[in-house]
Amino acid sequence: MSLSPEVVMSALRSLTVEELQTDLVSAGLVKNLQVQSGDVSLDIVFGFPAKSQFDTTRKSVIAAIKALPGVGNVSVSMSQKIIAHAVQRGVKLIPNVKNILAVASGKGGVGKSTTTVNLALALAAEGATVGVLDADIYGPSIPTMLGIVGRPESVDGQTIEPMMGHGLQSNSIGFLIDKDQAMVWRGPMVTQALDQLLRQTTWRDLDYLLIDMPPGTGDIHLTLAQNVPITGAIIVTTPQEIALMDARKGLKMFEKVSVPVLGIVENMSVYVCPGCGQTAHIFGEGGGNLMASDYGVPLLGHLPLNLSIREQADAGLPTLVADPDGAVADLYKAIARKVAVRVAGIAKDMSSKFPSIVVQNT
């Protein structure tokens, strides 16, 4: 059997991409395959951030090809290409932001902001360019969690430069007010402020912008969900029934405005005693699984009730920074990969392909 592109492709079908639950060829990751005089070259292009998978995948590809008879040199290039995906109909994308992910809970106190920051850091660790927008005007916490102090700059007097923390671009009303200042604003003022934070920040080529949504499902949240170009939403809850009640409302809100729910993260799932190792389901058990089953969305993962997560966030050194190779960081990374894969499965945004139609009186 002579060496041909078809033979090489057949060999690559034996290599499974765990996150996609299919093989490299079926997933469409193999690009620019060339076979010439026994030498083989090809590109593997992931549609989601997968920097940690590059080395292992390259070795597997080379081994599979070299096992074929008549193979000479094998050259494999690894890269990732993250594109903009579809959003709600009639809502335009934000310049320099490919995908906006809303992280919501419906209820406060379930660890949504901590989850947002660590997921953002996990995506960045995989090679994506990531930003975080703190949409909680009344209780901004992102500046503290990212360990950022100071005020953002404005070069032109019209736009705001994003603040940087641990490699993430970010903006928050917390950067613009005193730490102990109470925001006594009505809904329309809050909505306008959030719109300005989003659209007047000079985001720089973001693959993902994670919005830490405020708790609740009122007018502010509905306005955001309708007017902000959201690629998908992530629901954070605890197993507790009271938290699940509000999380269900948040999920239904996104469904009403045609924003796909990427999945559910169950936070504070279990407590492990550091002294004796015993486990306790302080907030109940199985709530996230049940909710995911009821609404037909994936359960992206479980996160523990862990003292270190809270301490690290309060110190401005989130888990992905303080202990990037630890067991808890691995949980965040696994959830982030599932989120990115779910986003990659959404239809490509085609709005830029259509011309703008302007009607003028002549």
WOQUI-V430262 format. One record per residue. RES is the residue in three letters. PHI is phi in radians with two decimals (999 if undefined). D_FIRST is the distance of its C-alpha to the first C-alpha in Angstrom with 2 decimals. Layout:
BEGIN
res: <RES | RES>
phi: <PHI | PHI>
d_first: <D_FIRST | D_FIRST>
END
This chain:
BEGIN
res: <MET | SER | LEU | SER | PRO | GLU | VAL | VAL | MET | SER | ALA | LEU | ARG | SER | LEU | THR | VAL | GLU | GLU | LEU | GLN | THR | ASP | LEU | VAL | SER | ALA | GLY | LEU | VAL | LYS | ASN | LEU | GLN | VAL | GLN | SER | GLY | ASP | VAL | SER | LEU | ASP | ILE | VAL | PHE | GLY | PHE | PRO | ALA | LYS | SER | GLN | PHE | ASP | THR | THR | ARG | LYS | SER | VAL | ILE | ALA | ALA | ILE | LYS | ALA | LEU | PRO | GLY | VAL | GLY | ASN | VAL | SER | VAL | SER | MET | SER | GLN | LYS | ILE | ILE | ALA | HIS | ALA | VAL | GLN | ARG | GLY | VAL | LYS | LEU | ILE | PRO | ASN | VAL | LYS | ASN | ILE | LEU | ALA | VAL | ALA | SER | GLY | LYS | GLY | GLY | VAL | GLY | LYS | SER | THR | THR | THR | VAL | ASN | LEU | ALA | LEU | ALA | LEU | ALA | ALA | GLU | GLY | ALA | THR | VAL | GLY | VAL | LEU | ASP | ALA | ASP | ILE | TYR | GLY | PRO | SER | ILE | PRO | THR | MET | LEU | GLY | ILE | VAL | GLY | ARG | PRO | GLU | SER | VAL | ASP | GLY | GLN | THR | ILE | GLU | PRO | MET | MET | GLY | HIS | GLY | LEU | GLN | SER | ASN | SER | ILE | GLY | PHE | LEU | ILE | ASP | LYS | ASP | GLN | ALA | MET | VAL | TRP | ARG | GLY | PRO | MET | VAL | THR | GLN | ALA | LEU | ASP | GLN | LEU | LEU | ARG | GLN | THR | THR | TRP | ARG | ASP | LEU | ASP | TYR | LEU | LEU | ILE | ASP | MET | PRO | PRO | GLY | THR | GLY | ASP | ILE | HIS | LEU | THR | LEU | ALA | GLN | ASN | VAL | PRO | ILE | THR | GLY | ALA | ILE | ILE | VAL | THR | THR | PRO | GLN | GLU | ILE | ALA | LEU | MET | ASP | ALA | ARG | LYS | GLY | LEU | LYS | MET | PHE | GLU | LYS | VAL | SER | VAL | PRO | VAL | LEU | GLY | ILE | VAL | GLU | ASN | MET | SER | VAL | TYR | VAL | CYS | PRO | GLY | CYS | GLY | GLN | THR | ALA | HIS | ILE | PHE | GLY | GLU | GLY | GLY | GLY | ASN | LEU | MET | ALA | SER | ASP | TYR | GLY | VAL | PRO | LEU | LEU | GLY | HIS | LEU | PRO | LEU | ASN | LEU | SER | ILE | ARG | GLU | GLN | ALA | ASP | ALA | GLY | LEU | PRO | THR | LEU | VAL | ALA | ASP | PRO | ASP | GLY | ALA | VAL | ALA | ASP | LEU | TYR | LYS | ALA | ILE | ALA | ARG | LYS | VAL | ALA | VAL | ARG | VAL | ALA | GLY | ILE | ALA | LYS | ASP | MET | SER | SER | LYS | PHE | PRO | SER | ILE | VAL | VAL | GLN | ASN | THR>
phi: <999 | -1.34 | -1.33 | -2.56 | -0.98 | -1.13 | -1.16 | -1.11 | -1.04 | -1.07 | -1.16 | -1.27 | -1.19 | -1.46 | -1.72 | -1.64 | -1.65 | -0.97 | -1.11 | -1.67 | 0.97 | -2.71 | -1.59 | -1.00 | -1.24 | -1.09 | -1.34 | 1.31 | -1.54 | -1.52 | -2.25 | 0.93 | -1.25 | -2.33 | -2.19 | -2.54 | 0.92 | 1.53 | -1.51 | -2.18 | -2.36 | -2.84 | -1.99 | -1.91 | -2.08 | -1.42 | -1.62 | -2.56 | -1.13 | -2.56 | -0.96 | -1.20 | -1.66 | -1.05 | -1.11 | -1.11 | -1.14 | -1.04 | -1.08 | -1.14 | -1.13 | -1.07 | -1.10 | -1.14 | -1.30 | -1.17 | -1.27 | -1.41 | -1.23 | 1.45 | -1.52 | -1.76 | -1.38 | -2.19 | -2.08 | -2.18 | -1.74 | -1.96 | -2.76 | -2.42 | -2.30 | -1.74 | -1.93 | -1.41 | -1.94 | -1.09 | -2.19 | -1.02 | -1.09 | 1.52 | -1.87 | -1.42 | -1.17 | -1.48 | -0.95 | 1.18 | -2.25 | -1.35 | -2.43 | -1.88 | -2.02 | -1.59 | -1.88 | -2.27 | -2.41 | 1.46 | -2.29 | -1.42 | 1.45 | -1.81 | 1.53 | -1.11 | -1.14 | -1.08 | -1.13 | -1.00 | -1.10 | -1.22 | -1.18 | -1.08 | -1.16 | -1.17 | -1.12 | -1.14 | -1.10 | -1.54 | 1.84 | -1.52 | -1.68 | -2.28 | -2.26 | -2.30 | -1.90 | -1.50 | -1.64 | -1.59 | -1.11 | -1.39 | -2.51 | -1.16 | -2.20 | -1.07 | -0.99 | -1.17 | -1.17 | -1.63 | 1.14 | -1.77 | -2.15 | 1.78 | -2.06 | -1.21 | -1.69 | -2.22 | -1.34 | -1.91 | 1.35 | -2.02 | -2.13 | -2.04 | -1.33 | -1.16 | -1.45 | -1.92 | -2.57 | 0.95 | 1.51 | -1.73 | -1.43 | -2.65 | -2.63 | -2.85 | -1.08 | -1.12 | -1.37 | -1.87 | -2.21 | -1.18 | -1.04 | -1.77 | -1.40 | -1.53 | -1.60 | -1.66 | -2.10 | -1.47 | -0.89 | -1.05 | -1.17 | -1.12 | -1.06 | -1.13 | -1.11 | -1.14 | -1.10 | -1.20 | -1.05 | -1.28 | -1.59 | -1.83 | -1.59 | -1.47 | -1.01 | -2.00 | 0.85 | -1.41 | -1.33 | -2.44 | -2.06 | -1.61 | -1.76 | -1.40 | -1.22 | -1.23 | -1.16 | 1.90 | -2.45 | -1.55 | -1.06 | -1.08 | -1.21 | -1.15 | -1.09 | -1.07 | -1.14 | -1.52 | -1.80 | -1.64 | -1.26 | -1.74 | -1.28 | -2.96 | -2.10 | -2.06 | -1.79 | -1.88 | -2.56 | -1.81 | -1.24 | -1.16 | -1.06 | -1.10 | -1.19 | -1.15 | -1.01 | -1.29 | -1.10 | -1.07 | -1.12 | -1.09 | -1.08 | -1.13 | -1.05 | -1.15 | -1.08 | -1.13 | -1.80 | 1.09 | -1.77 | -1.15 | -1.54 | -1.26 | 2.78 | -2.05 | -1.92 | -1.63 | -1.68 | 0.97 | -1.15 | -2.61 | -1.91 | -1.93 | -1.12 | -1.19 | -1.47 | -1.91 | 1.47 | -1.23 | -1.89 | -2.53 | -1.61 | -1.08 | -1.78 | 1.72 | -2.51 | 1.44 | -1.12 | -1.12 | -1.06 | -1.13 | -1.11 | -1.06 | -1.17 | -1.09 | -1.86 | 1.16 | -2.10 | -1.25 | -1.55 | -1.26 | 2.85 | -1.94 | -2.08 | -1.41 | -1.47 | -2.30 | -1.05 | -1.14 | -1.06 | -1.18 | -1.09 | -1.16 | -1.14 | -1.11 | -1.50 | 1.34 | -2.23 | -0.98 | -0.90 | -1.16 | -1.73 | -1.23 | -2.53 | -1.12 | -1.85 | -1.38 | -1.13 | -1.20 | -1.04 | -1.09 | -1.14 | -1.09 | -1.10 | -1.12 | -1.15 | -1.06 | -1.10 | -1.12 | -1.07 | -1.09 | -1.17 | -1.10 | -1.10 | -1.09 | -1.46 | -1.40 | -0.96 | -1.15 | -1.23 | -2.00 | -1.07 | -1.26 | -1.45 | -1.69 | -1.28 | -1.36 | -1.83 | -2.04 | -1.75 | -2.15 | -1.36 | -2.10>
d_first: <0.00 | 3.80 | 6.58 | 8.84 | 12.08 | 11.10 | 8.56 | 11.50 | 13.99 | 12.63 | 13.05 | 16.46 | 17.60 | 18.22 | 20.90 | 24.27 | 27.12 | 30.11 | 32.66 | 30.77 | 29.63 | 26.24 | 22.92 | 22.48 | 20.62 | 23.06 | 25.90 | 24.99 | 25.13 | 21.98 | 23.09 | 22.15 | 18.45 | 17.29 | 14.15 | 15.14 | 14.05 | 12.36 | 15.54 | 15.83 | 19.19 | 20.57 | 23.89 | 24.91 | 28.15 | 30.32 | 32.91 | 35.34 | 36.67 | 34.31 | 35.05 | 35.17 | 31.57 | 30.10 | 29.64 | 28.17 | 25.76 | 24.60 | 23.99 | 22.06 | 19.80 | 19.20 | 18.55 | 16.00 | 14.00 | 14.54 | 13.18 | 9.59 | 8.12 | 9.23 | 11.82 | 15.26 | 18.22 | 18.41 | 21.45 | 22.70 | 26.02 | 28.10 | 30.92 | 32.90 | 34.47 | 37.38 | 38.74 | 41.94 | 41.81 | 44.12 | 47.71 | 50.67 | 51.26 | 53.74 | 53.62 | 52.51 | 50.42 | 52.23 | 51.47 | 49.11 | 48.32 | 44.97 | 45.52 | 48.74 | 48.69 | 51.99 | 52.73 | 55.53 | 57.37 | 60.38 | 62.39 | 63.37 | 63.08 | 59.65 | 57.96 | 56.40 | 57.10 | 55.79 | 52.60 | 52.28 | 52.63 | 50.22 | 47.53 | 48.03 | 47.69 | 44.55 | 42.91 | 44.08 | 42.65 | 39.19 | 39.62 | 41.44 | 44.69 | 47.19 | 50.81 | 53.39 | 56.27 | 59.15 | 60.50 | 63.16 | 66.19 | 68.67 | 66.94 | 64.45 | 62.69 | 59.65 | 61.68 | 62.67 | 59.22 | 57.62 | 60.53 | 61.43 | 64.99 | 66.59 | 66.55 | 63.92 | 64.57 | 64.88 | 64.18 | 65.38 | 67.79 | 65.70 | 62.61 | 61.99 | 59.58 | 57.58 | 58.56 | 55.94 | 55.54 | 52.73 | 50.47 | 51.25 | 53.14 | 55.96 | 59.15 | 61.93 | 65.55 | 66.11 | 65.59 | 68.38 | 71.14 | 73.04 | 71.57 | 74.46 | 74.96 | 74.82 | 73.20 | 75.79 | 74.01 | 73.74 | 70.49 | 70.44 | 71.01 | 68.18 | 65.80 | 66.77 | 66.36 | 62.86 | 61.87 | 63.15 | 61.36 | 58.09 | 58.44 | 60.55 | 58.48 | 56.32 | 53.10 | 50.51 | 47.00 | 46.73 | 43.53 | 45.71 | 49.47 | 50.69 | 54.11 | 56.21 | 58.08 | 61.71 | 62.55 | 63.71 | 62.78 | 65.72 | 66.26 | 64.75 | 61.49 | 61.25 | 61.98 | 59.23 | 56.74 | 57.66 | 57.95 | 55.40 | 51.78 | 50.23 | 46.49 | 47.03 | 49.49 | 49.40 | 52.15 | 53.60 | 55.82 | 57.16 | 57.11 | 60.83 | 61.84 | 64.10 | 61.25 | 58.94 | 61.55 | 61.49 | 57.72 | 57.37 | 59.69 | 57.64 | 54.46 | 56.21 | 57.56 | 54.10 | 53.03 | 56.08 | 55.13 | 51.43 | 50.12 | 47.17 | 47.85 | 44.88 | 46.14 | 48.90 | 49.58 | 51.92 | 53.99 | 56.41 | 54.59 | 55.77 | 58.08 | 57.32 | 60.45 | 59.93 | 62.48 | 61.56 | 58.10 | 59.24 | 57.82 | 59.88 | 59.00 | 62.00 | 61.23 | 59.89 | 56.46 | 53.71 | 55.21 | 52.19 | 49.89 | 52.37 | 52.73 | 48.99 | 48.73 | 51.75 | 50.43 | 46.71 | 45.77 | 43.83 | 45.71 | 44.27 | 45.76 | 48.88 | 50.92 | 53.60 | 57.31 | 57.32 | 60.23 | 58.06 | 56.51 | 60.02 | 61.31 | 58.40 | 58.73 | 62.50 | 62.06 | 59.78 | 56.82 | 54.58 | 52.36 | 49.23 | 51.35 | 53.51 | 50.83 | 47.39 | 45.52 | 47.76 | 47.09 | 48.91 | 47.07 | 43.77 | 45.12 | 45.94 | 42.52 | 40.79 | 43.07 | 42.52 | 38.72 | 39.21 | 41.63 | 39.30 | 36.43 | 38.92 | 40.08 | 36.56 | 36.22 | 39.32 | 39.04 | 39.11 | 42.59 | 42.95 | 46.65 | 46.15 | 44.29 | 47.38 | 50.31 | 53.72 | 56.20 | 59.74 | 62.64 | 65.57 | 68.95 | 69.44>
END
